[in-house]
Amino acid sequence: MDIQYLNTDLEIESKSDLSRIVEEFGEDVLVLHHGEIRGYQHASFSIAGGSTDADSTINSLCTLIEQLPADVREIWDGCCSRIFDIGYESGTSPQNFRSEIRAATIQRVAKIGASVVITIYPNSRLSGSGWM
C-alpha cells in the first residue's frame, strides 16, 4: 500500500463568531464544520474541488485569507488558533515519501499568523479499520 497525501484542512478557533469568514470563503471551500466546540467557535475548511498536494492547497487557502476584507481579516487575526492540517495516509511503499512545503509558502503561512500540523493516518486497508 502506498503512502499518499490525502488533503489539507484549515481549522480555526475563536471566542468570536466565525460566520463572516465562512461567508467570505464562499464556494471556494467546503465547510467541514462550523459551530461551537469546548466553548470556542470553530470552523474547518478544505479547498473546493480537492487538492493534489499540500503546498498548492496551502497557497490557495492563503490567497483566500489575504483577500478577506479588512473587517473580516480582523476576525481572522483575532482567532486563537489558525492551523493548516496536512493529512497523509501511511503505507509500506515507497521506501520514503517526500512532500515539499516551499519557503515562500511557509513565509505566507507565518505572515497570516497560522501554524502547520501534519497528521498521519493509518492505512485503513492494512489496519482493518476505517479512519474517515
C-alpha positions in Angstrom: 0.0 0.0 0.0 1.4 3.4 -1.0 2.0 6.3 1.3 -0.1 9.2 0.0 -1.1 12.8 0.5 -4.8 13.0 1.4 -5.7 16.6 1.9 -5.0 19.8 3.8 -7.7 21.3 6.1 -7.8 24.8 7.5 -9.0 24.8 11.1 -9.7 28.0 13.1 -10.9 28.7 16.6 -12.1 31.9 18.2 -14.1 33.3 21.0 -15.8 35.4 18.3 -18.3 34.4 15.7 -16.7 33.0 12.5 -19.7 33.3 10.2 -18.3 36.2 8.2 -15.1 34.2 7.4 -17.3 31.2 6.3 -19.4 33.6 4.1 -16.4 35.3 2.5 -14.7 32.0 1.6 -18.0 31.1 -0.1 -17.9 28.4 -2.8 -14.1 28.3 -2.9 -14.1 26.0 0.1 -16.0 23.0 1.6 -17.1 23.8 5.1 -16.3 20.7 7.1 -17.5 22.1 10.4 -18.8 25.4 11.7 -20.0 25.7 15.3 -19.1 25.6 18.9 -16.5 23.1 20.4 -15.4 23.3 24.0 -16.7 26.9 24.4 -15.0 28.2 21.3 -16.3 28.9 17.8 -14.7 26.5 15.4 -14.6 26.3 11.6 -12.9 23.7 9.4 -12.4 24.0 5.7 -11.0 22.2 2.7 -10.4 23.6 -0.7 -13.4 23.0 -3.1 -12.5 20.6 -5.9 -10.0 18.7 -3.8 -6.2 19.1 -3.8 -3.2 17.3 -5.3 -0.5 18.5 -2.9 -0.1 20.3 0.4 1.9 23.3 -0.9 -0.6 24.3 -3.6 -3.5 23.8 -1.3 -2.0 26.0 1.4 -1.2 28.6 -1.1 -4.9 28.6 -2.4 -6.1 29.0 1.2 -3.6 31.7 1.9 -4.9 33.6 -1.1 -8.5 33.5 0.3 -7.3 34.7 3.7 -5.2 37.5 2.2 -8.2 38.7 0.1 -10.5 39.0 3.1 -12.0 42.5 3.6 -10.3 44.4 6.4 -13.2 43.9 8.9 -13.3 40.1 8.2 -9.5 40.0 8.4 -9.8 41.4 11.9 -11.9 38.4 12.8 -9.2 36.1 11.3 -6.4 38.0 13.2 -8.5 37.6 16.5 -8.6 33.8 16.2 -6.7 32.0 19.0 -5.9 29.1 16.6 -5.2 29.0 12.9 -3.9 25.7 11.6 -3.2 24.1 8.2 -3.6 20.4 8.9 -1.9 18.3 6.3 -3.1 14.7 6.1 -1.3 11.7 4.8 -2.2 8.0 4.8 0.7 5.8 5.8 1.7 2.7 3.9 4.5 0.3 3.2 5.8 1.9 0.0 7.7 3.6 -1.4 10.7 3.3 1.0 10.4 7.1 1.6 7.8 9.7 0.8 8.5 13.4 0.4 6.1 16.3 0.3 7.6 19.7 0.0 6.3 22.9 1.5 8.3 25.7 -0.2 9.9 28.5 1.7 7.6 31.1 0.1 4.6 29.1 1.3 6.0 28.9 4.8 6.5 32.7 4.8 2.9 33.2 3.7 1.7 31.0 6.5 3.7 32.9 9.0 2.6 36.3 7.7 -1.1 35.3 8.3 -0.3 34.0 11.8 -1.1 30.4 11.1 0.6 27.1 12.0 1.2 23.8 10.2 0.3 20.4 11.6 1.0 17.1 10.0 -1.5 14.2 10.6 -0.6 10.7 9.5 -3.5 8.3 9.4 -3.0 4.5 9.5 -3.7 2.8 6.2 -7.2 1.5 6.7 -6.6 -1.4 4.3 -3.6 -2.5 6.5 -5.1 -1.9 9.9 -8.6 -3.2 9.1 -10.3 -0.1 10.4 -11.6 2.9 8.6 -10.4 6.4 9.7 -12.8 8.5 7.7 
